[in-house]
């Protein structure tokens, strides 16, 4: 039986977590848009320019309309064309969204409802128990890998098999 099927989550799904994720994605896209403008300025030879903190959000509508100098000091982005601006913003936003998707996937595997619960990884077990205790508990933890007599791992070709009944003999 799968661990997930045996447990019930007492906390119901509500709107707070999806709203926080959506707000985080909007913030990431907004910062990605500003980073895309900085990349377009850098590619056109104006250097990496970023707006001041108050202009991060207020310059977004003009920036999305194609005005590369929105929220920047005068003369900071005068060489940037609209095509380069849109392509760089689009490319940076796609990269940022793919990275955010990967982070969400990793977080769901690590802390989400589908995570493997109650199992330590190999590194965690070695760190918590130590090598001596792991070797001592090996026959209990993995009895299929340990020999009863010598306490060592036997090669597969030496594993004893139960005797088989001869064929053609009626008992």
N, CA, C and O of each residue as an XYZ file, in Angstrom:
684
protein
N       0.853     -1.178      0.000
C       0.000      0.000      0.000
C       0.894      1.234      0.000
O       1.906      1.273      0.700
N       0.540      2.187     -0.743
C       1.325      3.406     -0.840
C       1.115      4.243      0.414
O       0.013      4.316      0.958
N       2.209      4.876      0.861
C       2.146      5.685      2.080
C       1.116      6.795      1.962
O       0.423      7.105      2.932
N       1.007      7.395      0.786
C       0.074      8.490      0.567
C      -1.371      8.039      0.786
O      -2.194      8.821      1.261
N      -1.689      6.781      0.445
C      -3.055      6.289      0.568
C      -3.440      6.031      2.015
O      -4.626      6.027      2.346
N      -2.452      5.815      2.887
C      -2.766      5.509      4.279
C      -2.974      6.739      5.135
O      -3.569      6.652      6.210
N      -2.501      7.870      4.684
C      -2.578      9.080      5.502
C      -3.676     10.003      5.002
O      -3.934     10.096      3.802
N      -4.302     10.669      5.922
C      -5.287     11.681      5.590
C      -4.744     13.035      6.018
O      -4.216     13.178      7.120
N      -4.871     14.012      5.162
C      -4.406     15.353      5.482
C      -5.523     16.072      6.231
O      -6.594     16.275      5.660
N      -5.314     16.468      7.500
C      -6.388     17.098      8.257
C      -6.653     18.533      7.829
O      -7.733     19.060      8.095
N      -5.693     19.179      7.170
C      -5.865     20.573      6.773
C      -6.473     20.632      5.379
O      -5.891     20.093      4.438
N      -7.612     21.264      5.225
C      -8.251     21.298      3.900
C      -7.512     22.260      2.958
O      -6.833     23.190      3.394
N      -7.665     22.008      1.680
C      -7.094     22.914      0.689
C      -7.899     24.211      0.684
O      -9.123     24.196      0.561
N      -7.191     25.334      0.820
C      -7.852     26.633      0.834
C      -7.183     27.527     -0.190
O      -6.317     27.071     -0.936
N      -7.565     28.781     -0.240
C      -7.109     29.698     -1.272
C      -5.782     30.370     -0.956
O      -5.188     30.980     -1.845
N      -5.288     30.279      0.296
C      -4.098     31.029      0.673
C      -2.842     30.565     -0.063
O      -2.070     31.390     -0.551
N      -2.637     29.267     -0.145
C      -1.425     28.751     -0.781
C      -1.417     29.034     -2.278
O      -0.406     29.524     -2.780
N      -2.495     28.750     -3.024
C      -2.468     29.114     -4.449
C      -2.334     30.619     -4.676
O      -1.691     31.038     -5.639
N      -2.928     31.439     -3.809
C      -2.787     32.891     -3.956
C      -1.346     33.328     -3.725
O      -0.843     34.201     -4.432
N      -0.679     32.732     -2.747
C       0.727     33.067     -2.498
C       1.606     32.633     -3.660
O       2.532     33.351     -4.036
N       1.329     31.473     -4.231
C       2.099     31.008     -5.392
C       1.854     31.920     -6.586
O       2.795     32.258     -7.304
N       0.613     32.321     -6.809
C       0.298     33.220     -7.924
C       0.963     34.586     -7.736
O       1.503     35.147     -8.689
N       0.928     35.118     -6.523
C       1.591     36.406     -6.272
C       3.094     36.286     -6.447
O       3.734     37.210     -6.949
N       3.666     35.163     -6.041
C       5.091     34.936     -6.249
C       5.443     34.871     -7.726
O       6.470     35.403     -8.147
N       4.588     34.215     -8.523
C       4.832     34.150     -9.961
C       4.703     35.515    -10.624
O       5.475     35.836    -11.527
N       3.739     36.323    -10.189
C       3.604     37.685    -10.742
C       4.834     38.509    -10.413
O       5.327     39.256    -11.259
N       5.337     38.380     -9.188
C       6.545     39.101     -8.804
C       7.748     38.640     -9.620
O       8.557     39.462    -10.052
N       7.870     37.327     -9.835
C       8.982     36.792    -10.618
C       8.909     37.279    -12.060
O       9.934     37.629    -12.644
N       7.712     37.306    -12.643
C       7.573     37.788    -14.022
C       7.876     39.288    -14.097
O       8.497     39.737    -15.060
N       7.453     40.062    -13.105
C       7.740     41.496    -13.112
C       9.240     41.748    -13.007
O       9.781     42.588    -13.726
N       9.904     41.031    -12.125
C      11.354     41.189    -12.022
C      12.062     40.654    -13.257
O      13.093     41.190    -13.665
N      11.510     39.588    -13.861
C      12.070     39.083    -15.110
C      11.928     40.077    -16.244
O      12.799     40.159    -17.109
N      10.837     40.835    -16.252
C      10.644     41.869    -17.269
C      11.687     42.967    -17.104
O      12.260     43.431    -18.089
N      11.933     43.377    -15.885
C      12.970     44.390    -15.649
C      14.358     43.847    -15.995
O      15.194     44.577    -16.528
N      14.601     42.589    -15.699
C      15.879     41.974    -16.058
C      16.013     41.851    -17.573
O      17.110     42.002    -18.112
N      14.903     41.577    -18.266
C      14.927     41.533    -19.731
C      15.273     42.887    -20.321
O      16.015     42.963    -21.301
N      14.750     43.953    -19.744
C      15.108     45.292    -20.207
C      16.584     45.569    -19.965
O      17.248     46.170    -20.810
N      17.109     45.135    -18.810
C      18.532     45.325    -18.516
C      19.402     44.563    -19.514
O      20.450     45.059    -19.927
N      18.976     43.371    -19.899
C      19.717     42.591    -20.891
C      19.664     43.287    -22.248
O      20.669     43.331    -22.958
N      18.501     43.833    -22.618
C      18.389     44.553    -23.894
C      19.286     45.789    -23.895
O      19.927     46.085    -24.903
N      19.338     46.504    -22.788
C      20.230     47.671    -22.694
C      21.684     47.250    -22.798
O      22.483     47.914    -23.458
N      22.023     46.161    -22.157
C      23.400     45.679    -22.204
C      23.791     45.244    -23.614
O      24.897     45.522    -24.076
N      22.851     44.546    -24.302
C      23.147     44.102    -25.666
C      23.269     45.274    -26.638
O      24.007     45.189    -27.620
N      22.565     46.349    -26.378
C      22.638     47.498    -27.278
C      23.799     48.427    -26.949
O      24.048     49.376    -27.691
N      24.511     48.180    -25.862
C      25.680     48.980    -25.531
C      25.443     50.049    -24.497
O      26.332     50.863    -24.251
N      24.276     50.079    -23.880
C      23.992     51.088    -22.861
C      24.404     50.645    -21.459
O      24.305     51.427    -20.514
N      24.855     49.426    -21.314
C      25.233     48.901    -20.000
C      24.030     48.308    -19.279
O      22.887     48.493    -19.696
N      24.301     47.598    -18.198
C      23.218     47.026    -17.396
C      22.600     48.129    -16.554
O      23.226     48.611    -15.610
N      21.405     48.525    -16.875
C      20.726     49.580    -16.128
C      19.439     49.022    -15.526
O      18.679     48.314    -16.186
N      19.221     49.350    -14.285
C      18.021     48.938    -13.567
C      17.325     50.172    -13.032
O      17.981     51.163    -12.710
N      16.007     50.128    -12.932
C      15.303     51.287    -12.367
C      15.465     51.333    -10.847
O      15.847     50.350    -10.212
N      15.166     52.486    -10.297
C      15.150     52.604     -8.842
C      14.012     51.756     -8.286
O      13.106     51.359     -9.019
N      14.065     51.487     -7.001
C      13.073     50.612     -6.382
C      11.634     51.102     -6.560
O      10.772     50.278     -6.864
N      11.324     52.382     -6.391
C       9.927     52.804     -6.593
C       9.445     52.628     -8.042
O       8.249     52.455     -8.278
N      10.359     52.673     -8.997
C       9.961     52.564    -10.404
C       9.899     51.124    -10.899
O       9.572     50.899    -12.064
N      10.200     50.143    -10.053
C      10.142     48.747    -10.497
C       8.748     48.363    -10.980
O       8.607     47.719    -12.019
N       7.739     48.746    -10.247
C       6.371     48.376    -10.598
C       5.707     49.440    -11.466
O       4.961     49.108    -12.388
N       5.970     50.704    -11.184
C       5.272     51.764    -11.915
C       5.747     51.877    -13.363
O       5.030     52.427    -14.199
N       6.935     51.370    -13.677
C       7.421     51.459    -15.055
C       7.001     50.268    -15.912
O       7.270     50.264    -17.113
N       6.359     49.269    -15.341
C       6.000     48.075    -16.102
C       5.037     48.340    -17.257
O       5.290     47.834    -18.350
N       3.948     49.100    -17.092
C       3.054     49.303    -18.241
C       3.753     49.981    -19.422
O       3.563     49.570    -20.567
N       4.552     51.008    -19.160
C       5.263     51.686    -20.251
C       6.334     50.779    -20.844
O       6.583     50.817    -22.049
N       6.962     49.975    -20.015
C       7.982     49.047    -20.498
C       7.367     47.986    -21.405
O       7.941     47.641    -22.438
N       6.220     47.479    -21.030
C       5.540     46.489    -21.868
C       4.984     47.101    -23.142
O       4.745     46.389    -24.117
N       4.772     48.417    -23.147
C       4.322     49.105    -24.360
C       5.473     49.371    -25.327
O       5.242     49.793    -26.460
N       6.717     49.126    -24.891
C       7.848     49.277    -25.786
C       8.755     50.443    -25.490
O       9.658     50.726    -26.277
N       8.550     51.128    -24.385
C       9.391     52.263    -24.013
C      10.498     51.765    -23.078
O      10.266     51.539    -21.891
N      11.696     51.598    -23.629
C      12.798     51.027    -22.850
C      13.304     51.980    -21.777
O      13.916     51.533    -20.806
N      13.068     53.272    -21.922
C      13.585     54.233    -20.955
C      12.629     54.509    -19.803
O      12.890     55.407    -19.003
N      11.535     53.771    -19.693
C      10.553     54.007    -18.633
C      11.161     53.667    -17.273
O      11.628     52.551    -17.048
N      11.147     54.644    -16.376
C      11.640     54.441    -15.023
C      13.147     54.568    -14.884
O      13.676     54.397    -13.786
N      13.845     54.862    -15.958
C      15.305     55.004    -15.916
C      15.687     56.475    -15.973
O      14.883     57.301    -16.405
N      16.891     56.815    -15.548
C      17.346     58.198    -15.723
C      17.392     58.560    -17.212
O      17.527     57.682    -18.063
N      17.281     59.830    -17.514
C      17.219     60.280    -18.909
C      18.493     59.885    -19.658
O      19.602     60.056    -19.151
N      18.319     59.358    -20.863
C      19.438     58.975    -21.712
C      20.067     57.643    -21.375
O      21.148     57.341    -21.881
N      19.432     56.829    -20.537
C      20.027     55.552    -20.139
C      19.800     54.448    -21.156
O      20.637     53.555    -21.290
N      18.692     54.490    -21.872
C      18.361     53.388    -22.785
C      17.955     53.934    -24.144
O      16.951     53.489    -24.701
N      18.689     54.868    -24.687
C      18.271     55.509    -25.933
C      18.612     54.678    -27.158
O      18.071     54.949    -28.230
N      19.495     53.664    -27.054
C      19.857     52.846    -28.207
C      19.002     51.594    -28.365
O      19.102     50.909    -29.382
N      18.189     51.291    -27.406
C      17.438     50.034    -27.415
C      16.248     50.147    -28.358
O      15.419     51.047    -28.227
N      16.175     49.221    -29.310
C      15.036     49.187    -30.214
C      13.887     48.398    -29.609
O      14.079     47.630    -28.666
N      12.695     48.590    -30.154
C      11.508     47.914    -29.618
C      11.608     46.409    -29.835
O      11.232     45.630    -28.959
N      12.117     45.989    -31.008
C      12.242     44.557    -31.278
C      13.191     43.860    -30.315
O      12.874     42.802    -29.773
N      14.365     44.466    -30.104
C      15.315     43.883    -29.161
C      14.744     43.861    -27.751
O      14.948     42.900    -27.010
N      14.034     44.909    -27.384
C      13.425     44.976    -26.046
C      12.418     43.853    -25.853
O      12.439     43.169    -24.830
N      11.537     43.659    -26.827
C      10.503     42.619    -26.684
C      11.111     41.219    -26.692
O      10.695     40.358    -25.917
N      12.100     40.987    -27.570
C      12.725     39.671    -27.623
C      13.491     39.370    -26.331
O      13.425     38.250    -25.824
N      14.192     40.323    -25.813
C      14.946     40.057    -24.588
C      14.022     39.878    -23.387
O      14.272     39.027    -22.533
N      12.961     40.672    -23.316
C      11.994     40.491    -22.225
C      11.331     39.116    -22.338
O      11.190     38.406    -21.342
N      10.930     38.750    -23.541
C      10.303     37.435    -23.735
C      11.240     36.294    -23.386
O      10.839     35.349    -22.707
N      12.489     36.369    -23.842
C      13.444     35.301    -23.557
C      13.720     35.189    -22.063
O      13.712     34.089    -21.510
N      13.961     36.306    -21.416
C      14.256     36.269    -19.977
C      13.040     35.790    -19.197
O      13.191     35.030    -18.240
N      11.840     36.214    -19.579
C      10.648     35.744    -18.869
C      10.437     34.247    -19.046
O      10.035     33.569    -18.100
N      10.699     33.717    -20.238
C      10.574     32.268    -20.440
C      11.585     31.524    -19.582
O      11.245     30.523    -18.952
N      12.821     31.999    -19.550
C      13.842     31.356    -18.718
C      13.447     31.421    -17.243
O      13.595     30.440    -16.515
N      12.950     32.566    -16.808
C      12.555     32.728    -15.407
C      11.364     31.823    -15.076
O      11.331     31.223    -14.002
N      10.392     31.718    -15.977
C       9.234     30.856    -15.713
C       9.616     29.380    -15.706
O       9.087     28.616    -14.899
N      10.523     28.964    -16.590
C      10.986     27.574    -16.574
C      11.720     27.292    -15.263
O      11.522     26.240    -14.656
N      12.557     28.219    -14.830
C      13.263     28.040    -13.550
C      12.272     27.996    -12.383
O      12.426     27.186    -11.469
N      11.261     28.860    -12.413
C      10.251     28.847    -11.347
C       9.452     27.543    -11.361
O       9.121     27.007    -10.303
N       9.143     27.035    -12.546
C       8.451     25.751    -12.647
C       9.289     24.609    -12.096
O       8.771     23.719    -11.421
N      10.592     24.636    -12.388
C      11.468     23.606    -11.863
C      11.548     23.689    -10.340
O      11.545     22.662     -9.661
N      11.620     24.898     -9.807
C      11.670     25.069     -8.353
C      10.365     24.570     -7.718
O      10.395     23.924     -6.670
N       9.227     24.864     -8.343
C       7.934     24.380     -7.819
C       7.872     22.857     -7.853
O       7.402     22.231     -6.903
N       8.351     22.254     -8.959
C       8.352     20.794     -9.062
C       9.232     20.199     -7.967
O       8.843     19.233     -7.310
N      10.425     20.777     -7.769
C      11.330     20.274     -6.747
C      10.713     20.418     -5.354
O      10.822     19.508     -4.532
N      10.064     21.559     -5.084
C       9.439     21.784     -3.776
C       8.291     20.809     -3.548
O       8.107     20.329     -2.430
N       7.524     20.512     -4.580
C       6.426     19.552     -4.419
C       6.970     18.143     -4.161
O       6.382     17.385     -3.389
N       8.085     17.793     -4.800
C       8.688     16.490     -4.530
C       9.256     16.425     -3.118
O       9.250     15.364     -2.493
N       9.737     17.533     -2.623
C      10.377     17.571     -1.318
C       9.380     17.723     -0.182
O       9.471     17.006      0.814
N       8.416     18.657     -0.311
C       7.501     18.963      0.783
C       6.036     18.791      0.433
O       5.192     18.978      1.310
N       5.689     18.450     -0.779
C       4.304     18.393     -1.221
C       3.564     17.170     -0.723
O       4.129     16.348     -0.001
N       2.302     17.046     -1.106
C       1.503     15.916     -0.629
C       1.930     14.579     -1.234
O       1.547     13.530     -0.716
N       2.710     14.587     -2.315
C       3.132     13.344     -2.953
C       4.519     12.907     -2.539
O       5.082     11.993     -3.143
N       5.089     13.542     -1.516
C       6.439     13.187     -1.093
C       6.418     11.824     -0.411
O       5.376     11.367      0.061
N       7.561     11.193     -0.366
C       7.703      9.930      0.334
C       7.844     10.240      1.817
O       8.796     10.902      2.232
N       6.911      9.768      2.601
C       6.887     10.130      4.014
C       7.426      8.994      4.862
O       7.125      7.825      4.623
N       8.221      9.349      5.850
C       8.700      8.367      6.799
C       9.924      7.602      6.354
O      10.305      6.647      7.031
N      10.550      7.956      5.280
C      11.732      7.248      4.804
C      12.921      8.191      4.811
O      12.832      9.315      4.316
N      14.019      7.742      5.364
C      15.258      8.514      5.341
C      16.038      8.143      4.087
O      16.004      6.999      3.632
N      16.730      9.113      3.545
C      17.587      8.818      2.403
C      18.832      8.087      2.901
O      19.074      7.998      4.105
N      19.609      7.571      1.967
C      20.814      6.840      2.324
C      21.789      7.734      3.097
O      22.400      7.298      4.073
N      21.930      8.986      2.653
C      22.838      9.913      3.332
C      22.338     10.279      4.729
O      23.126     10.379      5.669
N      21.027     10.477      4.860
C      20.475     10.810      6.180
C      20.656      9.665      7.169
O      20.976      9.895      8.336
N      20.453      8.433      6.707
C      20.626      7.285      7.598
C      22.078      7.146      8.025
O      22.353      6.871      9.193
N      23.011      7.330      7.098
C      24.412      7.216      7.455
C      24.833      8.338      8.400
O      25.616      8.112      9.323
N      24.320      9.542      8.175
C      24.674     10.656      9.041
C      24.090     10.479     10.442
O      24.759     10.785     11.429
N      22.847      9.989     10.544
C      22.202      9.857     11.845
C      22.688      8.637     12.626
O      22.922      8.724     13.832
N      22.840      7.509     11.947
C      23.193      6.286     12.648
C      24.694      6.064     12.739
O      25.184      5.506     13.721
N      25.415      6.493     11.733
C      26.853      6.260     11.703
C      27.166      4.925     11.049
O      26.322      4.028     11.041
N      28.365      4.778     10.500
C      28.708      3.542      9.790
C      28.723      2.302     10.679
O      28.305      1.230     10.240
N      29.200      2.425     11.926
C      29.286      1.252     12.806
C      27.894      0.705     13.129
O      27.682     -0.507     13.103
N      26.965      1.580     13.429
C      25.611      1.119     13.756
C      24.894      0.576     12.529
O      24.115     -0.371     12.633
N      25.153      1.174     11.359
C      24.558      0.642     10.140
C      25.061     -0.767      9.848
O      24.277     -1.631      9.455
N      26.354     -1.011     10.035
C      26.894     -2.357      9.807
C      26.330     -3.353     10.826
O      26.070     -4.510     10.493
N      26.144     -2.897     12.060
C      25.602     -3.781     13.091
C      24.138     -4.137     12.801
O      23.710     -5.266     13.039
N      23.372     -3.159     12.282
C      21.954     -3.385     12.029
C      21.681     -3.913     10.624
O      20.522     -4.127     10.268
N      22.714     -4.128      9.821
C      22.510     -4.555      8.433
C      21.736     -5.871      8.305
O      20.879     -5.958      7.425
N      21.981     -6.897      9.124
C      21.180     -8.120      8.975
C      19.694     -7.918      9.256
O      18.858     -8.645      8.720
N      19.363     -6.947     10.083
C      17.964     -6.679     10.391
C      17.341     -5.808      9.304
O      16.202     -6.029      8.890
N      18.108     -4.810      8.846
C      17.575     -3.874      7.869
C      17.397     -4.535      6.512
O      16.343     -4.397      5.892
N      18.410     -5.249      6.045
C      18.354     -5.926      4.750
C      18.777     -7.383      4.917
O      19.911     -7.722      4.579
N      17.909     -8.255      5.425
C      18.303     -9.649      5.643
C      18.553    -10.400      4.327
O      19.233    -11.426      4.320
N      18.015     -9.899      3.234
C      18.227    -10.577      1.956
C      19.648    -10.414      1.437
O      20.071    -11.173      0.565
N      20.389     -9.446      1.948
C      21.755     -9.201      1.493
C      22.804     -9.806      2.416
O      23.985     -9.813      2.067
N      22.419    -10.307      3.563
C      23.392    -10.765      4.548
C      23.333    -12.285      4.707
O      22.258    -12.883      4.674
N      24.494    -12.891      4.877
C      24.587    -14.314      5.168
C      24.405    -14.509      6.667
O      24.907    -13.709      7.456
N      23.697    -15.558      7.072
C      23.472    -15.787      8.495
C      24.743    -16.281      9.191
O      25.015    -15.901     10.330
N      25.495    -17.100      8.529
C      26.662    -17.700      9.180
C      27.826    -16.724      9.285
O      28.317    -16.473     10.386
N      28.268    -16.182      8.189
C      29.485    -15.379      8.187
C      29.216    -13.902      8.383
O      30.124    -13.150      8.735
N      27.990    -13.477      8.162
C      27.690    -12.064      8.285
C      28.209    -11.257      7.104
O      28.342    -10.037      7.199
N      28.505    -11.928      5.988
C      29.013    -11.236      4.801
C      28.040    -11.401      3.651
O      27.158    -12.260      3.672
N      28.220    -10.575      2.670
C      27.400    -10.649      1.467
C      27.878    -11.814      0.626
O      29.075    -11.947      0.372
N      26.954    -12.659      0.192
C      27.313    -13.786     -0.665
C      27.075    -13.418     -2.120
O      26.103    -12.733     -2.436
N      27.958    -13.870     -3.012
C      27.702    -13.649     -4.438
C      26.439    -14.382     -4.864
O      26.041    -15.361     -4.232
N      25.818    -13.918     -5.917
C      24.558    -14.504     -6.363
C      24.715    -15.951     -6.818
O      23.780    -16.740     -6.678
N      25.878    -16.316     -7.358
C      26.041    -17.688     -7.842
C      26.247    -18.674     -6.688
O      26.203    -19.882     -6.924
N      26.466    -18.219     -5.469
C      26.661    -19.110     -4.331
C      25.424    -19.193     -3.439
O      25.445    -19.925     -2.449
N      24.375    -18.488     -3.746
C      23.181    -18.510     -2.917
C      22.535    -19.889     -3.022
O      22.302    -20.396     -4.120
N      22.253    -20.480     -1.882
C      21.649    -21.816     -1.861
C      20.175    -21.718     -2.235
O      19.434    -20.857     -1.760
N      19.793    -22.628     -3.096
C      18.395    -22.683     -3.514
C      17.742    -23.919     -2.878
O      18.416    -24.919     -2.629
N      16.461    -23.848     -2.623
C      15.800    -25.035     -2.053
C      15.817    -26.182     -3.069
O      15.778    -25.952     -4.278
N      15.873    -27.391     -2.572
C      15.887    -28.540     -3.504
C      14.569    -28.619     -4.273
O      13.505    -28.295     -3.745
N      14.659    -29.047     -5.503
C      13.462    -29.184     -6.332
C      13.024    -30.632     -6.355
O      13.827    -31.535     -6.116
N      11.784    -30.851     -6.636
C      11.268    -32.221     -6.745
C      11.680    -32.798     -8.077
O      11.619    -32.108     -9.094
N      12.088    -34.022     -8.094
C      12.426    -34.642     -9.387
C      11.185    -34.762    -10.256
O      10.081    -34.981     -9.758
N      11.373    -34.622    -11.510
C      10.242    -34.703    -12.435
C       9.972    -36.157    -12.791
O      10.887    -36.978    -12.847
N       8.742    -36.451    -13.021
C       8.353    -37.786    -13.446
C       8.194    -38.778    -12.328
O       7.912    -39.943    -12.610
N       8.354    -38.406    -11.093
C       8.222    -39.319     -9.951
C       6.934    -38.982     -9.230
O       6.733    -37.844     -8.807
N       6.067    -39.960     -9.088
C       4.826    -39.749     -8.337
C       5.030    -40.183     -6.907
O       5.517    -41.286     -6.657
N       4.687    -39.383     -6.013
C       4.809    -39.740     -4.613
C       3.509    -40.096     -4.002
O       3.453    -40.421     -2.816
